[in-house]
Amino acid sequence: MAFIQCNVTSEALGICCAINVLLPQPKWALGKPLAAKPVPVLYLLHGLSDDHTIWHRRTSLEIHAEPYNLAVVMPAVNRSFYTDQLKGYKYETFVAEELPFIVANLFQISTRREDSYVAGNSMGGYGAFKLALNYPERFAAAASFSGALDLVHRAQERTFGEPYRKDEIPDTFGNVDEIAGSKHDLMALVKKHTKAGTQLPRLYGCCGTEDFLLEDNRRFVACAKENGLPLTYEEGPGWHNWQYWDKLTPRVLEFFQLQRAVG
């Protein structure tokens, strides 16, 4: 695969920002070009204290992804929770709307719903499900590795996983006591869409049994079951770390490949 480190100008953010991209590469020795049509894409999201380089640095992502003829786009969003921040930047708009436009025009990457997937770890797992539930028309499937899936609980307990500046969370979400029932509340989104009969992306979640976010994941799973939302979920030995996420990456890619096969 080709590994591209790219700096782009974002109109949504009003700043220059970095993305890393993995692209399928034609085999010169075989004289075989890539298919003419744009390739499917996975938007792979980082966690709270990381950036766009982390998946390529800390996992065997390129080895895992190569057999699937899949582009992988990894954006940097700082500590934004993939949100259009109240006082800050429009990272949700950037990732959900502008980024697909940019990469489709720079590279041979599809923008079709059936070719678009989103996944992430920790904050990125929250971001993946948030994007899937707020933009169900854009993604065929989404996956969360040890995601912070119960933001309402995190807000109530004031435990977002790491030390924060006093104003960081309010500047992102506004009044944290009003997260419940909002577009930031994944479980409220599940209830809203299943009640409305919305065609939602297929979801996959995983979490290690030693992870501090395990109960958050279990609450989301219970909500999905109560509301009849199809969700593939698994637990197993593991902590909130890259050893666990690297081990589960092939399963997530296989899940996405299955969705491509069934349409």
VEXMIMAR-957832 format. One record per atom (N, C-alpha, C): residue in one letter; x, y, z. Coordinates in steps of 0.001 Angstrom, whole numbers, padded with zeros to 6 digits, always signed. Layout:
AXYZ/...
This chain:
M+000838-001194+000000/M+000000+000000+000000/M+000877+001249+000000/A+000343+002331-000510/A+001023+003619-000443/A+000639+004315+000854/F+001636+004887+001545/F+001400+005630+002776/F+001682+007098+002498/I+000639+007921+002652/I+000735+009331+002282/I+000510+010203+003505/Q+001478+011070+003791/Q+001334+012068+004844/Q+000962+013382+004171/C-000176+013909+004551/C-000786+014982+003766/C-001213+016141+004670/N-000937+017340+004242/N-001425+018542+004916/N-002418+019238+004004/V-003594+019533+004550/V-004660+020150+003756/V-005172+021391+004484/T-005823+022242+003721/T-006488+023409+004297/T-007965+023090+004452/S-008476+023252+005663/S-009884+022978+005935/S-010660+024276+006011/E-011692+024372+005181/E-012574+025535+005258/E-013471+025452+006484/A-013859+024242+006881/A-014722+024074+008062/A-013998+024493+009332/L-012697+024187+009401/L-011920+024501+010597/L-011274+025879+010521/G-011018+026337+009320/G-010326+027607+009155/G-008846+027517+009440/I-008287+026312+009351/I-006868+026102+009623/I-006328+025029+008679/C-005005+024948+008597/C-004372+023813+007943/C-004319+022648+008919/C-004488+021442+008419/C-004479+020282+009309/C-003864+019090+008586/A-003545+018065+009358/A-002829+016913+008839/A-003740+015688+008771/I-003545+014899+007726/I-004172+013592+007623/I-003134+012604+007109/N-003247+011355+007518/N-002478+010273+006927/N-003428+009388+006140/V-002957+008876+005008/V-003801+008077+004123/V-003037+006837+003671/L-003681+005686+003790/L-003194+004454+003176/L-004027+004198+001928/L-003354+003923+000807/L-004050+003680-000450/L-003589+002369-001080/P-004523+001603-001634/P-004106+000434-002422/P-003184+000872-003552/Q-002165+000052-003824/Q-001171+000416-004827/Q-001115-000643-005916/P-001059-000234-007192/P-000972-001223-008273/P+000349-001973-008225/K+000344-003224-008689/K+001538-004065-008687/K+002247-003934-010038/W+003320-003153-010062/W+004024-002886-011317/W+004560-004171-011954/A+005128-005063-011129/A+005727-006284-011667/A+004699-007166-012358/L+003453-007071-011918/L+002395-007882-012524/L+001737-007158-013695/G+002072-005887-013864/G+001478-005113-014943/G-000016-004958-014789/K-000473-004964-013541/K-001922-004950-013290/K-002317-003629-012633/P-003047-002778-013352/P-003483-001505-012749/P-004621-001716-011778/L-004874-000708-010961/L-006032-000751-010082/L-007306-000595-010895/A-008417-001053-010317/A-009706-000863-010967/A-009973+000621-011180/A-010701+000935-012247/A-010933+002337-012594/A-011838+003039-011599/K-012724+002309-010930/K-013666+002965-010040/K-013016+003307-008707/P-013500+004338-008018/P-012943+004734-006715/P-013025+003603-005694/V-012030+003527-004802/V-011969+002441-003833/V-012768+002788-002580/P-013266+001769-001881/P-013935+001997-000593/P-012972+002617+000406/V-013538+003210+001474/V-012706+003959+002411/V-013138+003704+003854/L-012141+003610+004706/L-012347+003564+006146/L-011768+004832+006753/Y-012596+005606+007431/Y-012127+006745+008215/Y-011797+006227+009609/L-010523+006261+009959/L-010042+005639+011191/L-009629+006734+012173/L-010304+006762+013325/L-010234+007910+014236/L-009384+007602+015473/H-008642+008596+015906/H-007745+008430+017054/H-008446+008767+018362/G-007784+008438+019465/G-008316+008680+020799/G-007900+010029+021353/L-008237+010227+022615/L-008161+011544+023250/L-006769+012149+023257/S-005753+011380+023602/S-004416+011950+023762/S-003518+011702+022555/D-004079+011201+021458/D-003276+010837+020294/D-003558+011761+019103/D-003060+011356+017939/D-003270+012154+016732/D-003374+011225+015519/H-003306+011811+014326/H-003520+011071+013081/H-002434+010050+012787/T-001300+010099+013496/T-000199+009172+013226/T-000299+007875+014016/I-001147+007843+015027/I-001046+006805+016053/I-001385+005401+015547/W-002414+005278+014702/W-002790+003943+014228/W-001679+003323+013397/H-001019+004121+012596/H+000059+003587+011776/H+001299+003285+012610/R+001505+004043+013687/R+002681+003856+014537/R+002548+002689+015491/R+001346+002459+016016/R+001193+001535+017134/R+000524+000205+016777/T+000110+000034+015521/T-000525-001228+015118/T+000076-001722+013807/S-000355-002902+013411/S+000026-003462+012104/S-001047-003154+011071/L-001581-001955+011137/L-002710-001558+010303/L-002463-001817+008825/E-001304-001421+008324/E-001046-001551+006888/E-001053-003016+006460/I-000495-003880+007281/I-000508-005319+006985/I-001933-005851+007011/H-002699-005423+008023/H-004080-005897+008146/H-004956-005414+006990/A-004742-004184+006534/A-005644-003563+005560/A-005341-003946+004119/E-004115-004335+003834/E-003702-004535+002442/E-004575-005506+001652/P-005023-006628+002224/P-005805-007568+001405/P-007190-007067+001000/Y-007654-005959+001568/Y-009056-005579+001401/Y-009313-004528+000318/N-008274-004078-000391/N-008450-003043-001425/N-009242-001867-000865/L-008767-001369+000264/L-009477-000378+001052/L-008550+000791+001351/A-008994+002004+001108/A-008255+003177+001543/A-008547+003425+003018/V-007561+003892+003761/V-007732+004235+005174/V-007308+005684+005355/V-008241+006504+005831/V-007990+007933+006022/V-007990+008225+007515/M-006911+008822+008004/M-006730+009070+009432/M-006532+010565+009681/P-007563+011252+010147/P-007469+012698+010385/P-007023+013029+011813/A-006497+014212+011996/A-006178+014737+013328/A-007304+015663+013777/V-007820+015418+014997/V-008923+016258+015494/V-008669+016792+016906/N-007419+016652+017383/N-007087+017098+018739/N-008000+016427+019775/R-008440+017167+020808/R-009224+016571+021896/R-010699+016976+021763/S-011222+016874+020563/S-012504+017495+020234/S-013730+016614+020450/F-013534+015315+020689/F-014658+014370+020735/F-015464+014399+019431/Y-014786+014725+018334/Y-015418+014711+017008/Y-016704+015536+017017/T-016586+016715+017602/T-017734+017584+017858/T-017497+018964+017249/D-018563+019583+016766/D-018500+021004+016456/D-018510+021744+017796/Q-017335+022161+018222/Q-017171+022689+019565/Q-017908+024016+019749/L-018463+024195+020938/L-019154+025443+021247/L-018192+026618+021137/K-017002+026450+021692/K-015951+027466+021601/K-014702+026767+021062/G-014574+026758+019771/G-013453+026049+019181/G-013674+025830+017700/Y-013529+024575+017278/Y-013507+024263+015859/Y-014602+023257+015492/K-014988+023268+014213/K-016066+022401+013738/K-015497+021070+013243/Y-015041+020253+014215/Y-014415+018991+013840/Y-015425+017963+013334/E-016635+017983+013825/E-017646+017050+013331/E-017947+017345+011859/T-018148+018600+011526/T-018394+018990+010139/T-017208+018633+009258/F-016004+018840+009775/F-014795+018526+009020/F-014732+017051+008659/V-014895+016167+009667/V-014729+014734+009420/V-015908+014158+008636/A-017118+014583+008966/A-018304+013991+008348/A-018563+014507+006940/E-018237+015778+006675/E-018652+016382+005414/E-017484+016846+004544/E-016572+017620+005125/E-015515+018186+004293/E-014442+017173+003942/L-014036+016345+004899/L-012956+015394+004657/L-013273+014426+003518/P-014476+013834+003455/P-014788+012966+002306/P-014679+013698+000973/F-015097+014959+000942/F-014976+015760-000282/F-013504+015954-000652/I-012675+016264+000336/I-011254+016507+000068/I-010578+015258-000471/V-010736+014126+000222/V-009998+012928-000193/V-010526+012355-001501/A-011836+012545-001769/A-012382+012077-003047/A-011776+012837-004212/N-011438+014101-003993/N-010886+014922-005056/N-009358+014855-005143/L-008710+014475-004066/L-007256+014323-004102/L-006832+012916-004502/F-007623+011932-004112/F-007284+010534-004351/F-008475+009830-005011/Q-008268+008585-005392/Q-009336+007818-006038/Q-010146+007089-004969/I-010893+007876-004173/I-011627+007357-003028/I-013119+007615-003208/S-013921+006606-002919/S-015366+006683-003112/S-016028+007538-002033/T-017135+008170-002399/T-017975+008876-001428/T-019323+008179-001254/R-019535+007032-001894/R-020818+006341-001791/R-020992+005755-000389/R-022219+005788+000092/R-022503+005253+001420/R-022037+003816+001545/E-022329+002995+000544/E-022008+001568+000631/E-020508+001303+000610/D-019701+002318+000303/D-018246+002167+000283/D-017560+002873+001450/S-018330+003439+002385/S-017751+004300+003420/S-017961+003713+004809/Y-016865+003639+005573/Y-016885+003056+006914/Y-016137+003984+007868/V-016465+003862+009145/V-015791+004696+010139/V-015549+003863+011385/A-014366+004009+011975/A-014005+003269+013181/A-013030+004092+013997/G-012886+003739+015273/G-011929+004446+016110/G-011814+003804+017473/N-010821+004238+018224/N-010585+003710+019562/N-010827+004783+020612/S-011414+004376+021744/S-011621+005272+022883/S-012450+006483+022466/M-011915+007713+022543/M-012655+008863+022039/M-013036+008670+020583/G-012166+008007+019813/G-012454+007734+018415/G-013559+006718+018229/G-013724+005787+019194/G-014851+004862+019136/G-016160+005594+019339/Y-016153+006533+020291/Y-017312+007414+020460/Y-017557+008192+019171/G-016495+008755+018605/G-016636+009535+017383/G-017195+008723+016234/A-016747+007465+016104/A-017226+006614+015011/A-018724+006366+015120/F-019198+006008+016325/F-020632+005774+016501/F-021422+007076+016405/K-020835+008158+016890/K-021519+009445+016799/K-021726+009859+015342/L-020691+009702+014520/L-020816+010035+013107/L-021803+009108+012411/A-021761+007822+012749/A-022679+006860+012131/A-024128+007174+012472/L-024374+007602+013713/L-025746+007858+014157/L-026245+009246+013779/N-025341+010210+013637/N-025755+011548+013217/N-025766+011718+011700/Y-025026+010847+010995/Y-024975+010901+009532/Y-025182+009497+008958/P-026307+008874+009244/P-026508+007484+008803/P-026532+007341+007289/E-026783+008430+006576/E-026817+008382+005116/E-025420+008357+004510/R-024378+008533+005332/R-023012+008629+004808/R-022186+007358+004997/F-022580+006487+005940/F-021738+005349+006288/F-022523+004040+006230/A-021876+003008+005693/A-022484+001684+005638/A-022328+000953+006967/A-021225+001199+007673/A-020959+000500+008926/A-019969+001301+009754/A-019972+001020+011059/A-019077+001716+011991/A-018614+000745+013061/A-017426+000994+013601/A-016869+000125+014635/A-016231+000952+015737/S-016394+000468+016958/S-015823+001118+018129/S-014901+000152+018863/F-013644+000539+019019/F-012700-000195+019866/F-012695+000482+021236/S-013239-000165+022250/S-013187+000353+023619/S-013658+001801+023681/G-014780+002081+023049/G-015253+003450+022925/G-015804+004038+024212/A-015711+005355+024325/A-016361+006090+025419/A-017819+006302+025025/L-018608+005232+025113/L-019935+005203+024496/L-021040+005766+025374/D-020757+006021+026644/D-021774+006588+027536/D-021290+007945+028031/L-021363+008925+027157/L-020855+010253+027497/L-021689+010908+028590/V-022958+010536+028689/V-023802+011073+029753/V-023247+010672+031120/H-022887+009402+031257/H-022293+008927+032515/H-020973+009635+032781/R-020147+009770+031742/R-018866+010455+031905/R-019079+011893+032371/A-020073+012570+031806/A-020342+013955+032182/A-020854+014048+033609/Q-021743+013138+033986/Q-022294+013150+035341/Q-021216+012910+036377/E-020295+012011+036072/E-019227+011675+037018/E-018018+012597+036890/R-018036+013451+035846/R-016891+014329+035555/R-015610+013516+035398/T-015741+012341+034737/T-014583+011468+034517/T-014496+011159+033027/F-013781+011973+032285/F-013646+011773+030854/F-012390+010984+030492/G-011700+010451+031479/G-010585+009560+031190/G-009220+010169+031414/E-009114+011489+031356/E-007824+012153+031539/E-008041+013509+032191/P-007001+014065+032789/P-007139+015419+033329/P-007467+016425+032232/Y-008348+017327+032523/Y-008775+018360+031592/Y-008538+019735+032190/R-008338+020724+031329/R-008451+022090+031795/R-009867+022315+032300/K-010020+023214+033194/K-011329+023462+033800/K-012399+023776+032758/D-012013+024494+031706/D-013001+024942+030720/D-013048+024080+029466/E-012256+022994+029403/E-012134+022249+028150/E-013423+021543+027745/I-014036+020818+028647/I-015280+020125+028328/I-016427+021097+028074/P-016662+022114+028936/P-017718+023099+028624/P-017487+023823+027301/D-016237+024114+026957/D-015963+024777+025687/D-016288+023879+024495/T-016233+022559+024703/T-016555+021631+023634/T-018052+021387+023527/F-018693+021083+024656/F-020090+020651+024636/F-021070+021704+025158/G-020588+022719+025830/G-021489+023619+026534/G-021743+023081+027927/N-022954+023213+028405/N-023317+022714+029728/N-023344+021182+029699/V-022413+020554+030418/V-022306+019095+030362/V-023556+018413+030915/D-024313+019117+031757/D-025539+018534+032292/D-026643+018452+031238/E-026410+019067+030074/E-027389+019035+028994/E-026990+018089+027868/I-025944+017277+028083/I-025546+016299+027072/I-026630+015245+026884/A-027267+014821+027980/A-028319+013805+027904/A-029422+014255+026962/G-029748+013396+026002/G-030804+013690+025045/G-030378+014520+023861/S-029125+014959+023834/S-028635+015809+022743/S-028001+014949+021645/K-027484+015595+020624/K-026828+014879+019531/K-025490+014280+019966/H-025048+014596+021178/H-023818+014018+021722/H-024087+012721+022491/D-025340+012409+022741/D-025763+011275+023562/D-026062+010096+022638/L-025146+009127+022570/L-025303+008016+021634/L-026566+007213+021895/M-026890+006990+023155/M-028057+006166+023461/M-029360+006876+023115/A-029384+008193+023279/A-030556+008957+022844/A-030704+008882+021332/L-029592+008894+020607/L-029639+008786+019150/L-030151+007414+018715/V-029714+006372+019421/V-030211+005025+019109/V-031733+004981+019253/K-032243+005485+020366/K-033687+005472+020614/K-034429+006290+019563/K-033895+007450+019223/K-034531+008326+018242/K-034638+007643+016883/H-033540+007059+016427/H-033521+006498+015077/H-034299+005185+014978/T-034187+004349+015994/T-034933+003092+015923/T-036431+003347+015995/K-036836+004338+016759/K-038256+004704+016822/K-038736+005229+015477/A-037872+005981+014783/A-038243+006554+013492/A-038084+005575+012340/G-037455+004435+012601/G-037237+003460+011543/G-036137+003843+010572/T-035188+004648+011016/T-034082+005072+010167/T-033205+003889+009778/Q-032773+003862+008529/Q-031804+002856+008109/Q-030427+003253+008649/L-029971+002538+009656/L-028717+002895+010313/L-027561+002057+009792/P-026346+002582+009878/P-025173+001769+009568/P-025108+000547+010496/R-024537-000523+010014/R-024324-001692+010866/R-023179-001386+011831/L-023341-001806+013078/L-022395-001428+014122/L-021661-002648+014681/Y-020384-002430+014985/Y-019553-003442+015652/Y-018863-002763+016829/G-018867-003428+017988/G-018174-002901+019157/G-017373-003990+019843/C-016273-003603+020453/C-015475-004544+021243/C-014858-003796+022411/C-014592-004532+023492/C-013978-003922+024670/C-013311-004995+025502/G-012150-004690+026050/G-011453-005623+026925/G-012108-005686+028299/T-012044-006842+028912/T-012716-007037+030199/T-011983-006350+031349/E-010775-005873+031125/E-010053-005102+032138/E-010067-003605+031835/D-010847-003192+030877/D-010878-001799+030430/D-011744-000953+031358/F-011317+000263+031644/F-012097+001138+032523/F-013395+001606+031873/L-013517+001423+030543/L-014739+001798+029833/L-015672+000607+029585/L-015393-000511+030224/L-016200-001716+029980/L-017669-001492+030288/E-017980-000889+031439/E-019385-000709+031804/E-020087+000281+030875/D-019361+001270+030364/D-019935+002184+029374/D-020360+001405+028133/N-019501+000483+027698/N-019819-000332+026536/N-021005-001250+026810/R-021054-001819+027984/R-022164-002713+028316/R-023485-001959+028381/R-023458-000725+028852/R-024696+000067+028869/R-025165+000367+027449/F-024231+000644+026557/F-024627+000894+025168/F-025200-000376+024538/V-024570-001496+024794/V-025061-002776+024259/V-026487-003046+024757/A-026722-002803+026041/A-028060-003020+026603/A-029077-002101+025928/C-028699-000862+025688/C-029586+000084+025012/C-029891-000389+023595/A-028865-000871+022883/A-029075-001361+021521/A-030050-002533+021507/K-029883-003467+022450/K-030770-004629+022511/K-032203-004217+022843/E-032348-003317+023793/E-033682-002867+024202/E-034433-002206+023056/N-033692-001582+022150/N-034319-000844+021060/N-034256-001580+019719/G-033820-002827+019755/G-033817-003629+018543/G-032801-003212+017503/L-031703-002581+017950/L-030658-002156+017027/L-029652-003290+016834/P-029466-003769+015614/P-028469-004817+015381/P-027067-004327+015736/L-026385-005066+016573/L-025044-004690+017012/L-024228-005952+017218/T-023107-006036+016542/T-022160-007120+016787/T-021197-006647+017870/Y-021118-007393+018963/Y-020299-006942+020095/Y-019569-008119+020695/E-018333-007889+021110/E-017586-008935+021787/E-016673-008354+022860/E-016501-009147+023890/E-015568-008832+024972/E-014536-009948+025062/G-013403-009605+025629/G-012363-010591+025853/G-011280-009983+026703/P-010333-010795+027146/P-009248-010268+027976/P-008530-009118+027280/G-008324-008053+028012/G-007617-006920+027413/G-007829-005645+028198/W-006863-004735+028041/W-006891-003445+028712/W-007179-002353+027689/H-007138-001113+028146/H-007338+000044+027273/H-005994+000387+026653/N-005553-000463+025707/N-004213-000260+025164/N-004113-000788+023730/W-002947-000521+023119/W-002764-000847+021708/W-002588-002327+021458/Q-002128-003075+022448/Q-002047-004516+022257/Q-003432-005104+021972/Y-004425-004631+022716/Y-005794-005115+022504/Y-006342-004623+021168/W-006159-003347+020856/W-006742-002782+019630/W-006094-003365+018384/D-004781-003602+018427/D-004110-004222+017285/D-004637-005636+017059/K-004893-006348+018140/K-005404-007728+018029/K-006795-007765+017407/L-007608-006741+017703/L-008985-006726+017208/L-009124-006079+015831/T-008093-005409+015344/T-008193-004735+014046/T-008571-005680+012913/P-007981-006885+012791/P-008395-007780+011706/P-009872-008149+011776/R-010426-008286+012968/R-011841-008642+013082/R-012727-007500+012591/V-012325-006277+012892/V-013106-005134+012421/V-013063-005046+010900/L-011888-005231+010313/L-011774-005196+008860/L-012575-006328+008217/E-012588-007493+008835/E-013407-008602+008335/E-014892-008261+008421/F-015287-007582+009503/F-016677-007154+009650/F-017081-006203+008525/F-016206-005242+008224/F-016500-004305+007140/F-016554-005035+005793/Q-015656-005982+005595/Q-015655-006741+004345/Q-016957-007527+004187/L-017464-008063+005284/L-018734-008779+005246/L-019865-007849+004837/Q-019833-006619+005355/Q-020890-005663+004987/Q-020812-005323+003506/R-019593-005260+002957/R-019448-005014+001529/R-020022-006167+000726/A-019839-007401+001246/A-020301-008582+000518/A-021829-008667+000493/V-022464-008278+001615/V-023929-008396+001692/V-024618-007145+001204/G-023868-006069+001002/G-024449-004819+000523/G-025157-004076+001602/
